Amino acid sequence: MIDLYTWSTPNGRKVSIMLEEVGLAYRVHPINISKNEQFAPDFLAISPNNKIPAIVDPKGPGGKPLALFESGAILIYLAEKTGKLLPKEPAARYDVLQWLMWQMGGFGPMLGQAHHFRKFAAEKIPYAIDRYTAEAARLYGVLDKQLAKSDYVAGDYSIADIAIYPWTQRYEWQGIDPELFPNVTRWWKALGDRPAVIKGMAIPS
């Protein structure tokens, strides 16, 4: 059974959705980041960057335990472990991986900054709010154009969709009007009906 260390954030929900989709048994260890539990020595031994999510697979490569942090790395690992949601054909595989990297390097970080400056910052800074709101809208536009081509981000449903989806659930925090991005709206409604997504989004309870 895989041990999942997580909290109710977009990055955390990526991994719980993935575990539900591939059908691996897992045990949840809530790490309450609002109480700084991510700095506990036991957690830092697993995730040295003090970020959730992280996993420990007692049956990792070679049958040895594996601790892994960074949500994108975890998604790739679980896909390769199960042979699901990441194509083996090289061109299709790299298509999925480039959209996963797009989420990890841009969509997540920029939307996270929009969340912070629009909703959580102690001081409202108009320049920062305008900058990150505009960048969020630009990135939604990129995603919308991609989803005009197919039902999912990179051909078939994959870890790219799983990585991106949780970040789109707080569009109101990002200053985004979903009516401006009809393909994104269609996509996230379809994903939101998947049983594994429903279960994964509710972790931790």
Secondary structure by P-SEA (a helix, b strand, c coil): cbbbbbcccaaaaaaaaaaaaabbbbbbbbbcccccccccaaaaaaccccccbbbbbcccccccbbbbccaaaaaaaaaaaccccccccaaaaaaaaaaaaaaaccaaaaaaaaaaaacccccccaaaaaaaaaaaaaaaaaaaaaacccccccccccaaaaaccccccccccccccccccaaaaaaaaaaaacaaaaaaaaccc
